[in-house]
Amino acid sequence: MVLAKIAINSRRAPAGPSGEPGSLEARTLASGDGWTVEDVVCTRGPQDPRFEEQHDTFVIAIVTSGTFQYRSSGSNRDEVMTPGSVLLGSPGQCFECGHEHGAGDRCLAFHFSADYFDRLVAGGGATRKTLQAFQSSKLSPIRMLSPIIADACAALSGSSDVAWEELGVRLSARALQLDAVSQRDGQVSSPAAVASVSESVRSIEKRSTADLTLVRLAREAGLSPFHYLRTFESVTGTTPHQFMLRTRLRSAAVRLATGDGKVVDVAFESGFGDVSNFNRAFRAEFGVSPTTYRRRRRS
């Protein structure tokens, strides 16, 4: 069996036509009876070719930075994985990953054995059919996922006393819930437009505190504002404004959980020009105020 891209053992990617190959390094953060969580850093880029791989466990992986293309068996299209999105993989499922639009990504990957996952699903009252395989290969970065993703990012930043198994169970429960109602609109954008939006996502990730308007982003991508907006939603599952807002809020949540800065300073450092707007957006995203969020994460 070929090891999955997100696998327990690290390995090198085959050399691309233009020189040095990228690498895939997976560092085990914690493990238990039937589960493992890893910090997976990939440095593959456009010079590295795709090749078929296979999941040997149930995999739920949060993309914390970078972008890549993911195509699973049975699908006729690539899913563009972006920061805040979640990759879903099932045992025995073949897939390919590519980095045609830029080099590198980082994921927090939870692996579950079939027996462990069976216990999770049975405890939630799901049917046996749910266990066979995920219906989707990607969950978009939506509000329902934000608290869990923010906790994962804070944990990766070095926050101590991380309850990894608990985090994995929370993530699994939410992934199963969203996977059961996932719908695809079937819209297919041109490869050139998808490439432009993928580069734009990386740009937003690096400049999330800047004043990036829709018109400016569309101009940088070489697309009309309407075409850019439509393609961005198709690729990421959210609008540019929502994506940028959630990027800023995740950054703020990590700062609150791991740092000692004042809430007002966290707001400004994360790209918010008004503290009241920050407080309102944070409460809408995470269900509590920034102060309460910090206190709960440290209790």
Residue frames relative to the residue before (quaternion, step in Angstrom):
aa qw qx qy qz dx dy dz
M 1.0000 0.0000 0.0000 0.0000 0.00 0.00 0.00
V 0.3971 -0.7056 0.5352 0.2407 3.54 -0.92 0.92
L 0.4666 -0.6906 0.4716 0.2880 3.58 -0.84 0.90
A 0.5345 -0.6316 0.4629 0.3180 3.54 -1.13 0.69
K 0.6445 -0.4938 0.4100 0.4156 3.53 -1.32 0.35
I 0.7338 0.2680 -0.1783 0.5983 3.54 0.98 -0.85
A 0.2054 0.8138 -0.5011 0.2107 3.56 0.17 1.29
I 0.6394 -0.5458 0.3727 0.3929 3.54 -1.22 0.37
N 0.7477 0.3628 -0.2087 0.5156 3.57 0.95 -0.81
S 0.4132 -0.6919 0.5338 0.2562 3.58 -0.98 0.84
R 0.0932 0.7893 -0.6067 0.0180 3.55 -1.20 0.45
R 0.5261 -0.6323 0.4777 0.3086 3.51 -1.30 0.37
A 0.4283 -0.6594 0.5448 0.2914 3.54 -1.15 0.62
P 0.5687 -0.5875 0.4301 0.3827 3.61 -1.11 0.51
A 0.6026 -0.6032 0.3862 0.3519 3.56 -1.07 0.71
G 0.3699 -0.7216 0.5457 0.2112 3.53 -1.05 0.83
P 0.6980 -0.5058 0.3127 0.3990 3.57 -1.27 0.22
S 0.7330 0.4417 -0.2438 0.4562 3.58 1.14 -0.47
G 0.8050 -0.2796 0.1524 0.5006 3.62 1.13 0.24
E 0.8678 -0.0783 0.0624 0.4867 3.51 -1.07 -0.88
P 0.4107 -0.7067 0.5152 0.2579 3.57 -0.98 0.81
G 0.4741 -0.6089 0.5337 0.3459 3.53 -1.29 0.31
S 0.3236 -0.7512 0.5419 0.1930 3.56 -1.25 0.16
L 0.2438 -0.7275 0.6214 0.1586 3.51 -1.35 0.33
E 0.0101 -0.8078 0.5876 -0.0454 3.56 -0.53 1.19
A 0.0681 -0.7995 0.5968 -0.0063 3.56 -0.69 1.13
R 0.0988 -0.8036 0.5867 0.0140 3.56 -0.66 1.15
T 0.3606 -0.7431 0.5234 0.2094 3.57 -0.63 1.11
L 0.2396 -0.7884 0.5564 0.1069 3.56 -0.76 1.11
A 0.7725 -0.1403 0.1232 0.6070 3.56 1.07 -0.76
S 0.0071 -0.7932 0.6089 0.0074 3.55 -1.23 0.42
G 0.0514 -0.7835 0.6189 0.0217 3.53 -1.29 0.40
D 0.7441 -0.3703 0.2905 0.4742 3.56 -1.24 -0.32
G 0.8525 0.0626 -0.0864 0.5117 3.58 -0.21 1.30
W 0.7687 0.2689 -0.1871 0.5494 3.60 1.21 0.07
T 0.0383 -0.7614 0.6471 0.0045 3.51 -1.30 0.61
V 0.1047 -0.7697 0.6244 0.0818 3.58 -1.10 0.66
E 0.0692 -0.8214 0.5656 -0.0223 3.55 -0.90 1.01
D 0.3360 -0.6603 0.6317 0.2283 3.49 -1.33 0.53
V 0.0639 -0.8334 0.5484 -0.0264 3.57 -0.34 1.27
V 0.0481 -0.7978 0.6007 -0.0187 3.57 -0.61 1.18
C 0.0772 -0.8019 0.5924 -0.0008 3.56 -0.68 1.13
T 0.1432 -0.7978 0.5818 0.0673 3.58 -0.92 0.92
R 0.3317 0.7453 -0.5133 0.2665 3.58 1.18 0.41
G 0.1052 -0.8051 0.5831 0.0272 3.54 -1.18 0.64
P 0.7933 -0.3160 0.2151 0.4738 3.57 -1.26 -0.25
Q 0.6406 0.5396 -0.3357 0.4309 3.63 1.14 -0.50
D 0.6549 0.5167 -0.3108 0.4556 3.60 1.24 -0.32
P 0.3842 -0.7424 0.4996 0.2272 3.60 -0.74 1.01
R 0.5082 -0.6031 0.5097 0.3439 3.53 -1.28 0.33
F 0.0540 0.7673 -0.6386 -0.0234 3.52 -1.25 0.37
E 0.5812 -0.6336 0.3928 0.3264 3.55 -1.10 0.74
E 0.0462 -0.7762 0.6288 -0.0013 3.54 -1.02 0.90
Q 0.2443 -0.7823 0.5585 0.1277 3.57 -1.25 0.13
H 0.4001 -0.6891 0.5507 0.2486 3.56 -1.00 0.85
D 0.1728 -0.7878 0.5799 0.1149 3.58 -0.99 0.77
T 0.7328 0.2504 -0.2048 0.5987 3.58 1.32 0.15
F 0.5640 -0.4724 0.4871 0.4706 3.54 -1.32 -0.22
V 0.0779 -0.8044 0.5889 -0.0052 3.58 -0.83 1.02
I 0.0116 0.7439 -0.6681 0.0148 3.54 -1.01 0.93
A 0.0223 0.8387 -0.5371 0.0876 3.57 -0.33 1.27
I 0.2729 -0.7455 0.5908 0.1438 3.55 -0.85 1.03
V 0.2991 -0.7256 0.5901 0.1892 3.59 -0.84 0.98
T 0.1567 -0.8254 0.5387 0.0629 3.58 -0.53 1.16
S 0.7949 -0.0498 0.0090 0.6047 3.60 1.21 -0.36
G 0.7560 0.3783 -0.2834 0.4529 3.55 -1.26 0.44
T 0.2813 -0.7305 0.5902 0.1971 3.54 -1.36 -0.04
F 0.0905 0.7698 -0.6318 0.0065 3.55 -1.27 0.38
Q 0.4450 -0.6665 0.5280 0.2811 3.55 -1.30 0.34
Y 0.0804 -0.7998 0.5947 -0.0141 3.54 -0.95 0.98
R 0.0295 0.7869 -0.6147 0.0461 3.57 -0.79 1.05
S 0.1834 -0.7956 0.5720 0.0784 3.56 -0.68 1.12
S 0.6653 -0.5019 0.3651 0.4149 3.56 -1.26 0.37
G 0.7658 0.3334 -0.2702 0.4790 3.54 -1.01 0.86
S 0.6604 0.4737 -0.3100 0.4933 3.58 1.27 -0.15
N 0.2886 -0.7672 0.5493 0.1625 3.56 -1.09 0.70
R 0.7348 0.3434 -0.2229 0.5407 3.57 1.23 0.32
D 0.5006 -0.6219 0.5137 0.3142 3.52 -1.29 0.49
E 0.2383 -0.6942 0.6531 0.1865 3.51 -1.25 0.58
V 0.2775 -0.7475 0.5778 0.1741 3.59 -0.82 0.96
M 0.2179 -0.7874 0.5689 0.0943 3.54 -0.52 1.23
T 0.0533 -0.8092 0.5838 -0.0391 3.56 -0.74 1.13
P 0.6798 -0.4726 0.3383 0.4473 3.63 -1.19 0.30
G 0.7717 0.3057 -0.2535 0.4968 3.56 -0.84 1.01
S 0.6126 0.5233 -0.3662 0.4656 3.59 1.22 -0.23
V 0.3110 -0.7519 0.5602 0.1555 3.56 -1.27 0.42
L 0.2795 -0.7522 0.5806 0.1377 3.56 -0.86 1.05
L 0.1401 -0.7835 0.6032 0.0517 3.56 -1.00 0.93
G 0.0383 0.8019 -0.5937 0.0550 3.58 -0.82 0.99
S 0.2375 -0.7805 0.5689 0.1034 3.56 -1.09 0.77
P 0.6287 -0.5561 0.3764 0.3922 3.62 -1.10 0.59
G 0.8112 0.2418 -0.2020 0.4926 3.55 -0.94 0.96
Q 0.5457 0.6293 -0.3960 0.3863 3.59 1.25 -0.15
C 0.2898 -0.7506 0.5709 0.1636 3.57 -0.84 1.00
F 0.0371 0.8007 -0.5952 0.0568 3.56 -1.14 0.61
E 0.2197 -0.7312 0.6255 0.1611 3.51 -1.39 0.19
C 0.1405 -0.7653 0.6213 0.0924 3.55 -1.19 0.63
G 0.0334 -0.8052 0.5920 0.0025 3.57 -1.08 0.71
H 0.2151 -0.7622 0.5992 0.1172 3.54 -1.27 0.50
E 0.0951 0.8465 -0.5169 0.0846 3.56 0.95 0.89
H 0.7517 0.4256 -0.2072 0.4592 3.59 1.11 -0.68
G 0.8036 -0.1205 0.0761 0.5779 3.59 1.22 0.07
A 0.4889 -0.6895 0.4632 0.2665 3.57 -1.18 0.55
G 0.8594 0.2836 -0.1855 0.3830 3.48 -1.21 0.74
D 0.1363 0.7445 -0.6501 0.0677 3.49 -1.29 0.61
R 0.1880 -0.7558 0.6122 0.1367 3.54 -1.32 0.22
C 0.0478 -0.8041 0.5924 -0.0152 3.56 -0.95 0.93
L 0.2606 -0.6827 0.6502 0.2080 3.50 -1.31 0.46
A 0.0664 -0.8590 0.5060 -0.0411 3.55 -0.22 1.32
F 0.1605 -0.7647 0.6206 0.0664 3.54 -0.87 1.08
H 0.1291 -0.7765 0.6147 0.0501 3.58 -0.89 1.02
F 0.0498 -0.7957 0.6037 0.0048 3.55 -0.95 0.91
S 0.4321 -0.6668 0.5370 0.2836 3.56 -0.97 0.84
A 0.6527 -0.5177 0.3717 0.4096 3.58 -1.24 0.41
D 0.6566 0.5152 -0.3183 0.4496 3.61 0.95 -0.82
Y 0.6543 0.5048 -0.3145 0.4671 3.57 0.95 -0.87
F 0.6769 0.4888 -0.2940 0.4652 3.56 0.90 -0.95
D 0.5901 0.5724 -0.3573 0.4433 3.58 1.11 -0.68
R 0.6631 0.4954 -0.3032 0.4721 3.56 1.00 -0.83
L 0.6250 0.5393 -0.3357 0.4537 3.57 1.01 -0.77
V 0.7109 0.4659 -0.2616 0.4573 3.54 0.80 -1.05
A 0.6446 0.5248 -0.3232 0.4525 3.57 0.95 -0.86
G 0.6478 0.5266 -0.3127 0.4531 3.56 1.04 -0.78
G 0.6975 0.4562 -0.2676 0.4835 3.55 1.19 -0.54
G 0.5416 -0.6572 0.3906 0.3496 3.58 1.26 0.11
A 0.4156 0.7115 -0.4738 0.3107 3.61 1.21 0.31
T 0.5293 -0.6322 0.4620 0.3267 3.56 -1.22 0.39
R 0.6734 -0.4932 0.3606 0.4162 3.54 -1.27 0.30
K 0.5834 0.6022 -0.3740 0.3964 3.57 1.09 -0.67
T 0.6119 0.5783 -0.3473 0.4129 3.58 1.03 -0.76
L 0.6644 0.5517 -0.3005 0.4049 3.57 1.07 -0.72
Q 0.5662 0.6455 -0.3982 0.3227 3.58 1.06 -0.61
A 0.7577 -0.2288 0.1972 0.5785 3.58 0.89 -0.92
F 0.5504 -0.5657 0.4844 0.3775 3.54 -1.24 0.43
Q 0.4692 -0.6665 0.4986 0.2951 3.57 -1.10 0.65
S 0.7622 0.2902 -0.1432 0.5606 3.56 1.13 -0.70
S 0.3593 -0.7081 0.5537 0.2509 3.55 -1.28 0.23
K 0.7879 0.1889 -0.0974 0.5779 3.58 1.27 -0.21
L 0.1458 -0.7240 0.6648 0.1128 3.51 -1.24 0.70
S 0.4143 -0.7280 0.4932 0.2346 3.57 -0.79 1.03
P 0.5715 -0.6059 0.4260 0.3532 3.62 -1.19 0.47
I 0.1239 0.8110 -0.5533 0.1443 3.56 0.14 1.33
R 0.7270 -0.4670 0.2840 0.4156 3.56 -1.27 0.33
M 0.6324 0.5657 -0.3439 0.4022 3.60 0.95 -0.80
L 0.6962 0.4578 -0.2651 0.4852 3.58 1.18 -0.53
S 0.4953 0.7300 -0.4028 0.2439 3.59 1.16 -0.53
P 0.6771 0.4888 -0.3405 0.4320 3.67 0.73 -0.84
I 0.6691 0.4925 -0.3065 0.4646 3.60 0.93 -0.86
I 0.6658 0.5015 -0.3082 0.4584 3.59 0.92 -0.88
A 0.6356 0.5194 -0.3305 0.4658 3.58 1.01 -0.77
D 0.6390 0.5129 -0.3248 0.4723 3.60 1.00 -0.80
A 0.6471 0.5200 -0.3188 0.4574 3.59 1.00 -0.82
C 0.6622 0.4992 -0.3072 0.4667 3.58 0.93 -0.86
A 0.6358 0.5159 -0.3274 0.4716 3.58 1.04 -0.77
A 0.6385 0.5269 -0.3235 0.4583 3.57 1.02 -0.81
L 0.6678 0.4990 -0.3007 0.4632 3.58 0.96 -0.84
S 0.6423 0.5461 -0.3306 0.4242 3.58 1.10 -0.59
G 0.6686 -0.5193 0.2963 0.4421 3.58 1.26 -0.08
S 0.3391 0.7403 -0.5113 0.2749 3.58 1.22 0.28
S 0.4005 -0.7472 0.4834 0.2181 3.58 -0.83 0.96
D 0.8250 0.2663 -0.1848 0.4628 3.54 -1.40 0.23
V 0.1981 0.7918 -0.5447 0.1926 3.56 0.80 1.04
A 0.2754 -0.7407 0.5907 0.1633 3.59 -0.84 0.99
W 0.1759 -0.8558 0.4772 0.0945 3.55 0.37 1.29
E 0.6676 0.4927 -0.3305 0.4498 3.60 0.86 -0.83
E 0.6297 0.5264 -0.3311 0.4655 3.58 0.99 -0.78
L 0.6457 0.5114 -0.3165 0.4705 3.57 0.97 -0.85
G 0.6556 0.5173 -0.3083 0.4556 3.58 1.00 -0.81
V 0.6476 0.5066 -0.3169 0.4728 3.58 1.02 -0.77
R 0.6341 0.5190 -0.3285 0.4697 3.59 0.98 -0.81
L 0.6602 0.5068 -0.3023 0.4647 3.56 0.93 -0.94
S 0.6555 0.5212 -0.3150 0.4466 3.59 0.93 -0.88
A 0.6552 0.5210 -0.3152 0.4472 3.56 0.90 -0.91
R 0.6873 0.4646 -0.2843 0.4806 3.57 0.91 -0.89
A 0.6343 0.5306 -0.3371 0.4500 3.61 1.00 -0.76
L 0.6536 0.5053 -0.3133 0.4684 3.60 0.95 -0.84
Q 0.6407 0.5327 -0.3188 0.4517 3.55 1.01 -0.83
L 0.7196 0.4366 -0.2493 0.4790 3.58 0.86 -0.96
D 0.6200 0.5498 -0.3440 0.4416 3.59 1.05 -0.71
A 0.6410 0.5533 -0.3241 0.4219 3.58 1.04 -0.75
V 0.7679 0.3204 -0.1855 0.5228 3.60 1.12 -0.56
S 0.3798 0.7532 -0.4695 0.2610 3.58 1.28 0.12
Q 0.0397 -0.7822 0.6217 -0.0073 3.55 -1.00 0.90
R 0.2471 -0.7503 0.5946 0.1496 3.56 -1.06 0.78
D 0.3683 -0.7475 0.5055 0.2238 3.58 -0.91 0.82
G 0.4655 -0.7230 0.4161 0.2958 3.59 1.27 -0.11
Q 0.4700 0.6828 -0.4504 0.3317 3.59 1.22 -0.06
V 0.0977 -0.7927 0.6012 0.0251 3.56 -0.86 0.99
S 0.2104 -0.7823 0.5770 0.1043 3.58 -0.71 1.09
S 0.6220 -0.5452 0.3984 0.3965 3.55 -1.23 0.39
P 0.6149 -0.5647 0.3923 0.3862 3.62 -1.09 0.60
A 0.6437 0.5294 -0.3292 0.4437 3.59 1.00 -0.78
A 0.6640 0.4940 -0.3050 0.4712 3.59 0.97 -0.84
V 0.6361 0.5218 -0.3252 0.4662 3.59 1.01 -0.79
A 0.6353 0.5243 -0.3226 0.4664 3.59 1.01 -0.81
S 0.6573 0.5158 -0.3081 0.4550 3.58 0.95 -0.87
V 0.6738 0.4816 -0.2934 0.4775 3.57 0.96 -0.86
S 0.6140 0.5431 -0.3486 0.4545 3.61 1.03 -0.71
E 0.6496 0.4882 -0.3075 0.4951 3.58 0.99 -0.81
S 0.6295 0.5390 -0.3274 0.4539 3.58 1.07 -0.75
V 0.6185 0.5412 -0.3392 0.4577 3.59 1.01 -0.78
R 0.6567 0.4961 -0.3089 0.4767 3.59 0.93 -0.86
S 0.6369 0.5288 -0.3226 0.4589 3.56 1.06 -0.77
I 0.6463 0.5068 -0.3186 0.4732 3.59 0.96 -0.84
E 0.6286 0.5496 -0.3318 0.4391 3.57 0.97 -0.85
K 0.7111 0.4458 -0.2537 0.4808 3.59 0.98 -0.84
R 0.7946 0.2622 -0.1174 0.5349 3.60 1.08 -0.69
S 0.1630 0.8491 -0.4932 0.0960 3.58 1.06 0.69
T 0.6714 0.4884 -0.3095 0.4636 3.61 1.16 -0.42
A 0.5611 0.6178 -0.3849 0.3941 3.60 1.25 -0.19
D 0.5312 -0.6041 0.4892 0.3370 3.56 -1.30 0.32
L 0.0796 0.8210 -0.5523 0.1208 3.56 0.16 1.33
T 0.1452 -0.8108 0.5645 0.0537 3.56 -0.21 1.28
L 0.6628 -0.4949 0.3742 0.4193 3.56 -1.26 0.33
V 0.6593 0.5133 -0.3128 0.4516 3.59 0.91 -0.88
R 0.6599 0.5042 -0.3082 0.4641 3.57 0.96 -0.86
L 0.6668 0.4985 -0.3043 0.4629 3.59 0.90 -0.90
A 0.6503 0.5147 -0.3127 0.4631 3.57 0.99 -0.85
R 0.6440 0.5170 -0.3194 0.4646 3.58 0.98 -0.83
E 0.6577 0.5039 -0.3081 0.4675 3.60 0.94 -0.86
A 0.6926 0.4626 -0.2679 0.4844 3.58 1.11 -0.70
G 0.4336 -0.7157 0.4469 0.3163 3.59 1.26 -0.21
L 0.5887 0.5484 -0.3698 0.4648 3.57 1.17 0.63
S 0.5522 -0.5561 0.4802 0.3940 3.55 -1.25 0.31
P 0.6364 -0.5426 0.3667 0.4076 3.63 -1.08 0.54
F 0.6531 0.5129 -0.3191 0.4567 3.60 0.97 -0.83
H 0.6839 0.4770 -0.2864 0.4720 3.60 0.88 -0.97
Y 0.6315 0.5366 -0.3268 0.4544 3.57 1.03 -0.80
L 0.6730 0.5024 -0.2960 0.4550 3.57 0.87 -0.99
R 0.6696 0.5050 -0.2979 0.4559 3.57 0.89 -0.95
T 0.6839 0.4757 -0.2862 0.4734 3.59 0.94 -0.89
F 0.6235 0.5464 -0.3383 0.4452 3.59 0.99 -0.82
E 0.6689 0.4898 -0.2991 0.4724 3.59 0.90 -0.89
S 0.6481 0.5217 -0.3160 0.4559 3.58 1.02 -0.81
V 0.7066 0.4728 -0.2614 0.4570 3.58 0.96 -0.89
T 0.8144 0.3031 -0.1258 0.4786 3.59 0.79 -1.05
G 0.4365 -0.6961 0.4665 0.3276 3.59 1.14 -0.48
T 0.7477 0.2666 -0.1837 0.5798 3.57 1.27 0.19
T 0.5566 -0.5999 0.4438 0.3653 3.60 -1.23 0.22
P 0.6601 -0.4960 0.3613 0.4333 3.63 -1.19 0.31
H 0.6517 0.5165 -0.3220 0.4526 3.59 0.94 -0.85
Q 0.6741 0.4844 -0.2991 0.4706 3.59 0.89 -0.90
F 0.6362 0.5259 -0.3296 0.4583 3.58 0.99 -0.80
M 0.6753 0.4859 -0.2950 0.4700 3.58 0.89 -0.92
L 0.6413 0.5293 -0.3229 0.4520 3.57 0.98 -0.86
R 0.6907 0.4660 -0.2891 0.4714 3.59 0.89 -0.88
T 0.5899 0.5498 -0.3678 0.4632 3.59 1.11 -0.57
R 0.6679 0.4913 -0.2930 0.4761 3.57 0.96 -0.88
L 0.6761 0.5000 -0.2972 0.4523 3.58 0.93 -0.89
R 0.6222 0.5181 -0.3488 0.4720 3.61 1.03 -0.68
S 0.6326 0.5274 -0.3230 0.4662 3.56 1.01 -0.84
A 0.6615 0.5013 -0.3033 0.4681 3.57 0.96 -0.88
A 0.6470 0.5271 -0.3237 0.4459 3.60 0.96 -0.85
V 0.6465 0.5028 -0.3217 0.4751 3.59 0.99 -0.79
R 0.6434 0.5145 -0.3255 0.4641 3.59 0.96 -0.81
L 0.6627 0.5043 -0.3089 0.4595 3.58 0.96 -0.83
A 0.7034 0.4813 -0.2694 0.4483 3.58 0.96 -0.85
T 0.8038 0.3156 -0.1299 0.4873 3.58 1.03 -0.74
G 0.7481 0.3751 -0.2118 0.5047 3.61 1.20 -0.32
D 0.4538 -0.6916 0.5028 0.2509 3.53 -1.34 0.12
G 0.3812 0.7533 -0.4696 0.2581 3.59 1.24 0.18
K 0.5781 -0.5752 0.4472 0.3673 3.55 -1.19 0.53
V 0.6332 -0.5506 0.3844 0.3849 3.55 -1.16 0.62
V 0.6432 0.5254 -0.3318 0.4475 3.58 0.94 -0.79
D 0.6586 0.4932 -0.3106 0.4759 3.60 1.00 -0.78
V 0.6177 0.5359 -0.3368 0.4667 3.59 1.03 -0.77
A 0.6374 0.5373 -0.3266 0.4453 3.57 0.97 -0.85
F 0.7027 0.4606 -0.2718 0.4693 3.58 0.81 -0.97
E 0.6666 0.5101 -0.3036 0.4509 3.60 0.94 -0.86
S 0.6986 0.4617 -0.2644 0.4785 3.58 1.17 -0.56
G 0.6624 -0.5547 0.2908 0.4110 3.58 1.26 0.12
F 0.5585 0.5861 -0.4043 0.4255 3.58 1.23 0.18
G 0.3049 -0.7859 0.5150 0.1553 3.56 -0.80 1.01
D 0.7570 0.2712 -0.1498 0.5752 3.56 1.27 -0.22
V 0.4392 -0.7276 0.4629 0.2519 3.58 -0.68 1.11
S 0.6422 0.5249 -0.3408 0.4426 3.61 0.95 -0.76
N 0.6393 0.5030 -0.3256 0.4820 3.60 1.04 -0.74
F 0.6270 0.5369 -0.3285 0.4589 3.55 1.04 -0.79
N 0.6677 0.5048 -0.3020 0.4563 3.57 0.86 -0.96
R 0.6645 0.5067 -0.2994 0.4606 3.56 0.97 -0.88
A 0.6762 0.4832 -0.2937 0.4722 3.59 0.92 -0.91
F 0.6488 0.5226 -0.3214 0.4501 3.58 0.96 -0.84
R 0.6629 0.4983 -0.3095 0.4653 3.59 0.91 -0.87
A 0.6485 0.5179 -0.3206 0.4565 3.59 1.00 -0.79
E 0.6989 0.4794 -0.2662 0.4591 3.58 1.03 -0.81
F 0.8242 0.2548 -0.0898 0.4977 3.57 0.86 -1.01
G 0.5141 -0.6945 0.3877 0.3209 3.59 1.26 -0.05
V 0.7522 0.2453 -0.1713 0.5870 3.59 1.30 -0.03
S 0.5989 -0.5464 0.4330 0.3940 3.56 -1.29 0.24
P 0.6595 -0.5010 0.3674 0.4232 3.62 -1.21 0.35
T 0.6513 0.5247 -0.3195 0.4455 3.60 0.97 -0.81
T 0.6663 0.4841 -0.2946 0.4846 3.57 0.96 -0.88
Y 0.6165 0.5480 -0.3447 0.4482 3.58 1.00 -0.79
R 0.6649 0.4959 -0.3049 0.4680 3.59 0.87 -0.93
R 0.6726 0.5062 -0.3094 0.4422 3.59 0.85 -0.91
R 0.6742 0.4905 -0.2999 0.4636 3.60 0.95 -0.82
R 0.6726 0.4939 -0.3146 0.4525 3.60 0.93 -0.78
R 0.7276 0.4154 -0.2465 0.4871 3.57 1.14 -0.47
S 0.5534 0.6181 -0.3967 0.3928 3.58 1.25 -0.17
